[in-house]
Amino acid sequence: MSNEESAIKTTYYSIFTSFTLAIVKWLGGIFGNSYALIADAIESTADIFSSFLVLLGLKYAKRPADSSHPYGHGRIEPLVTFIVVIFLVLSAFVIASESIKNIRTPHELPKAWTLIILGGIIIWKEISFRIIMRKSKLLNSTSLKAEAWHQRSDAITSVAAFIGIAIAIFCGEGYESADDWAALFASGFILYNCYGIFRPALAEIMDEHRYEELEEEVRQKSRNVAGVLLIEKCYIRKIGMHFQIDLHAVVDPNLTVREGHEIAHALKDYLIENLANIGNVFVHIEPFEEKAIS
């Protein structure tokens, strides 16, 4: 199974999770008289739409390179991530707005059984976060990382709702708005996490160098290729779930053009075979000189 297919399969799992929990939260919030749980349901509903965007983006990203897109279609991934962040920001503002409105409006205490619902939701969402985050790291997917944080932010709002409802129930009259304050706090935390999702996607779009460990691994493994004396320059960019590497390999200046060409191909093949998630390697051959070492 390719990286793209694995990411798509993971996104289907995320959509199923968000859809199921959204229904549970809406029913629990309405019949359990919990505004924090309703706010939680609003975020889960937004998660469903953003997950579909991620799914569409991943399916588009798996298209092969063509004459118009010689590097493939992977750039759609960070663009989808930006849209997902917008969904998160909007859901945070909706939750905050509803929370403030409910704080100002007297209402009944939430039902105690809503705590049982929230306890199960928190455990399920945290497990989902860990599953999807592990996949995002394995596949180098920024959109899957955003999807994972959707699950984590949902778990956070559920924790806040749990605390707020518990305070309202155990403290009784006068603390009816505790779950609304909890939802308001959760909206602020969601906004805070948005930056952590947005920043890597922006770096990917801007070709920012954030891959020092991979660069060092490229330099070390290149020494295993016969004829490569050292690597002078090494630039790495991420496109979709794969890395594109541009490097200058220093070789014996007395080699023929054909020999240099063969070394370049051998180096490219070796790196693609021995490093994970390498889309392509572009090798420029440099003759050995003293300045190449400096």
C-alpha positions as CSV (number, residue, x, y, z in Angstrom):
1,M,0.0,0.0,0.0
2,S,1.4,3.4,-1.0
3,N,1.7,6.3,1.4
4,E,-1.2,8.1,-0.2
5,E,-3.5,5.1,0.0
6,S,-2.5,4.5,3.7
7,A,-3.3,8.2,4.4
8,I,-6.7,8.0,2.7
9,K,-7.5,4.9,4.7
10,T,-6.6,6.7,7.9
11,T,-8.8,9.7,6.9
12,Y,-11.8,7.4,6.4
13,Y,-11.3,6.2,10.0
14,S,-11.2,9.8,11.2
15,I,-14.4,10.7,9.3
16,F,-16.2,7.7,10.9
17,T,-15.0,8.7,14.3
18,S,-16.1,12.3,14.0
19,F,-19.5,11.4,12.6
20,T,-20.3,8.9,15.3
21,L,-19.1,11.1,18.1
22,A,-20.9,14.2,16.7
23,I,-24.2,12.3,16.9
24,V,-23.5,11.1,20.5
25,K,-22.6,14.7,21.5
26,W,-25.6,16.4,20.0
27,L,-28.0,13.9,21.6
28,G,-26.2,14.0,24.9
29,G,-26.0,17.8,24.9
30,I,-29.6,18.4,24.0
31,F,-31.2,15.8,26.3
32,G,-28.6,16.2,29.0
33,N,-28.9,20.0,29.1
34,S,-25.2,20.5,28.7
35,Y,-24.1,23.5,26.6
36,A,-20.5,22.5,26.9
37,L,-21.4,19.1,25.2
38,I,-23.3,21.0,22.5
39,A,-20.2,23.1,21.9
40,D,-18.2,19.9,21.7
41,A,-20.7,18.6,19.1
42,I,-20.2,21.8,17.0
43,E,-16.5,21.1,16.8
44,S,-17.0,17.4,15.9
45,T,-19.5,18.5,13.1
46,A,-16.9,20.9,11.7
47,D,-14.3,18.0,11.9
48,I,-16.5,16.0,9.5
49,F,-16.4,18.7,6.8
50,S,-12.6,19.3,7.3
51,S,-11.9,15.6,7.1
52,F,-13.7,15.4,3.8
53,L,-11.4,18.2,2.6
54,V,-8.4,16.3,3.7
55,L,-9.7,13.2,2.0
56,L,-10.2,15.1,-1.3
57,G,-6.7,16.7,-1.0
58,L,-5.1,13.3,-0.4
59,K,-6.8,11.8,-3.4
60,Y,-5.7,14.7,-5.6
61,A,-2.1,14.5,-4.2
62,K,-1.8,10.8,-5.3
63,R,-2.1,11.8,-9.0
64,P,1.1,11.1,-10.9
65,A,3.4,13.8,-12.2
66,D,2.5,15.2,-15.6
67,S,3.7,17.9,-18.0
68,S,1.9,20.7,-16.0
69,H,3.0,19.3,-12.6
70,P,6.5,17.7,-13.1
71,Y,6.9,17.5,-9.3
72,G,3.6,15.8,-8.8
73,H,0.5,17.2,-7.0
74,G,1.7,17.0,-3.4
75,R,1.5,20.7,-2.8
76,I,-2.2,20.3,-2.3
77,E,-1.5,18.8,1.1
78,P,-0.3,22.0,2.9
79,L,-3.0,24.0,1.1
80,V,-5.7,21.6,2.5
81,T,-4.0,22.0,5.9
82,F,-4.6,25.8,5.7
83,I,-8.3,25.2,5.0
84,V,-8.5,22.8,8.0
85,V,-6.9,25.4,10.2
86,I,-9.6,27.9,9.1
87,F,-12.3,25.4,10.0
88,L,-10.7,25.0,13.5
89,V,-10.5,28.8,14.0
90,L,-14.2,29.2,12.9
91,S,-15.3,26.4,15.2
92,A,-13.4,27.9,18.1
93,F,-15.1,31.3,17.5
94,V,-18.5,29.6,17.3
95,I,-17.9,27.8,20.5
96,A,-16.7,30.9,22.3
97,S,-19.7,32.9,21.0
98,E,-22.2,30.3,22.2
99,S,-20.4,29.9,25.5
100,I,-20.5,33.7,26.2
101,K,-24.2,33.8,25.3
102,N,-25.0,30.8,27.6
103,I,-23.0,32.3,30.5
104,R,-25.3,35.4,30.3
105,T,-28.4,33.3,30.1
106,P,-29.7,31.4,33.2
107,H,-30.3,27.7,32.6
108,E,-30.7,24.4,34.4
109,L,-27.9,22.2,35.6
110,P,-26.6,19.5,33.2
111,K,-27.5,15.9,33.7
112,A,-25.0,13.8,35.7
113,W,-25.0,11.0,33.1
114,T,-23.4,13.4,30.5
115,L,-20.2,12.8,32.4
116,I,-20.2,9.1,31.5
117,I,-20.7,10.0,27.8
118,L,-17.8,12.5,28.0
119,G,-15.5,10.0,29.7
120,G,-15.9,7.6,26.8
121,I,-15.5,10.3,24.2
122,I,-12.2,11.5,25.8
123,I,-10.7,8.1,25.8
124,W,-11.9,7.4,22.2
125,K,-10.6,10.7,20.9
126,E,-7.2,10.4,22.5
127,I,-6.7,7.0,21.1
128,S,-7.7,8.3,17.6
129,F,-5.3,11.2,18.0
130,R,-2.4,8.8,18.7
131,I,-3.3,6.5,15.8
132,I,-3.6,9.3,13.3
133,M,-0.5,11.3,14.6
134,R,1.6,8.1,14.3
135,K,0.4,7.7,10.7
136,S,1.2,11.3,9.9
137,K,4.8,11.0,11.2
138,L,5.2,7.7,9.3
139,L,3.9,9.1,6.1
140,N,5.2,12.7,6.4
141,S,1.7,14.1,5.9
142,T,1.0,17.6,7.1
143,S,-2.7,17.2,6.4
144,L,-2.9,14.0,8.4
145,K,-1.1,15.9,11.3
146,A,-3.8,18.6,11.1
147,E,-6.4,15.8,11.1
148,A,-4.8,14.3,14.2
149,W,-4.9,17.6,16.0
150,H,-8.6,17.8,15.2
151,Q,-9.0,14.7,17.2
152,R,-6.8,16.1,20.1
153,S,-8.6,19.4,20.1
154,D,-11.9,17.6,20.3
155,A,-10.6,15.6,23.2
156,I,-9.5,18.8,24.9
157,T,-12.9,20.4,24.6
158,S,-14.4,17.2,26.0
159,V,-12.0,17.3,29.0
160,A,-13.0,20.9,29.6
161,A,-16.7,20.0,29.3
162,F,-16.2,17.2,31.7
163,I,-14.6,19.4,34.3
164,G,-17.2,22.2,33.8
165,I,-20.1,19.7,34.1
166,A,-18.6,18.1,37.1
167,I,-18.2,21.4,38.9
168,A,-21.8,22.4,37.9
169,I,-23.3,19.1,39.2
170,F,-21.3,18.8,42.4
171,C,-21.4,22.5,43.4
172,G,-25.1,22.8,42.5
173,E,-27.1,26.0,42.3
174,G,-25.1,29.0,41.2
175,Y,-22.6,27.0,39.2
176,E,-24.9,26.3,36.2
177,S,-22.6,28.2,33.8
178,A,-19.5,26.2,34.8
179,D,-19.7,24.0,31.7
180,D,-20.1,27.2,29.6
181,W,-16.9,28.6,31.0
182,A,-15.2,25.3,30.3
183,A,-16.3,25.5,26.7
184,L,-14.9,29.0,26.5
185,F,-11.6,27.9,27.8
186,A,-11.5,25.0,25.3
187,S,-12.1,27.4,22.4
188,G,-9.0,29.4,23.4
189,F,-6.9,26.2,23.6
190,I,-8.1,25.2,20.1
191,L,-6.9,28.6,18.7
192,Y,-3.5,28.1,20.4
193,N,-3.1,24.7,18.7
194,C,-4.0,26.2,15.3
195,Y,-0.6,27.8,15.1
196,G,1.1,24.4,15.7
197,I,-0.7,23.0,12.7
198,F,-0.3,26.0,10.5
199,R,3.4,26.6,11.0
200,P,4.8,23.3,9.4
201,A,2.4,23.6,6.5
202,L,3.6,27.2,5.8
203,A,7.2,26.0,6.0
204,E,6.4,23.3,3.4
205,I,4.9,25.8,1.0
206,M,7.8,28.2,1.4
207,D,10.4,25.4,1.0
208,E,11.9,26.3,4.4
209,H,14.7,24.0,5.5
210,R,13.6,22.0,8.5
211,Y,15.2,18.7,7.8
212,E,18.7,18.8,9.4
213,E,18.6,15.2,10.5
214,L,17.7,14.0,7.0
215,E,20.4,16.1,5.5
216,E,23.0,14.6,7.8
217,E,21.8,11.1,6.9
218,V,22.0,11.9,3.2
219,R,25.6,13.1,3.6
220,Q,26.6,10.0,5.6
221,K,25.0,7.5,3.2
222,S,26.4,9.2,0.2
223,R,29.9,8.2,1.3
224,N,28.9,4.6,0.7
225,V,28.6,5.2,-3.0
226,A,31.8,4.4,-4.9
227,G,33.3,7.6,-6.5
228,V,31.6,10.1,-4.2
229,L,34.3,12.0,-2.3
230,L,31.9,14.2,-0.3
231,I,28.7,16.2,-0.6
232,E,29.2,19.9,-1.0
233,K,25.6,21.1,-1.0
234,C,22.4,19.4,0.0
235,Y,19.0,21.1,-0.3
236,I,15.8,19.3,0.8
237,R,12.2,20.2,0.2
238,K,9.0,18.4,1.0
239,I,6.3,18.0,-1.6
240,G,3.3,16.1,-0.3
241,M,4.5,13.0,1.6
242,H,7.9,12.8,-0.1
243,F,11.2,14.6,0.0
244,Q,12.9,16.1,-3.1
245,I,16.7,16.3,-2.7
246,D,19.1,18.5,-4.6
247,L,22.8,17.9,-4.0
248,H,26.3,18.6,-5.3
249,A,28.5,15.5,-5.2
250,V,32.2,16.0,-5.4
251,V,34.2,13.5,-7.5
252,D,37.7,13.0,-8.9
253,P,38.2,15.8,-11.5
254,N,39.9,13.3,-13.9
255,L,36.8,11.2,-14.4
256,T,35.2,11.2,-17.8
257,V,31.7,12.7,-18.3
258,R,30.3,9.2,-18.7
259,E,31.9,8.1,-15.4
260,G,30.6,11.1,-13.6
261,H,27.1,10.5,-15.0
262,E,27.2,6.9,-13.8
263,I,28.2,7.9,-10.3
264,A,25.3,10.4,-10.2
265,H,22.8,7.7,-11.1
266,A,24.3,5.3,-8.6
267,L,24.1,7.9,-5.9
268,K,20.5,8.7,-6.8
269,D,19.4,5.1,-6.8
270,Y,21.2,4.3,-3.5
271,L,19.6,7.2,-1.6
272,I,16.1,6.4,-2.9
273,E,16.6,2.8,-2.0
274,N,18.1,3.4,1.5
275,L,16.1,6.4,2.8
276,A,12.4,6.5,3.5
277,N,9.9,8.7,1.6
278,I,12.4,10.0,-1.1
279,G,10.5,11.2,-4.2
280,N,13.5,12.1,-6.3
281,V,17.2,13.0,-6.1
282,F,18.8,15.6,-8.4
283,V,22.6,15.2,-8.4
284,H,25.0,17.8,-9.7
285,I,28.6,16.6,-10.2
286,E,31.4,18.8,-9.0
287,P,35.2,18.2,-9.6
288,F,37.3,17.9,-6.5
289,E,39.1,21.1,-5.5
290,E,40.4,22.4,-2.2
291,K,37.6,24.9,-1.9
292,A,35.1,22.1,-2.1
293,I,36.2,20.9,1.3
294,S,35.8,24.3,3.0
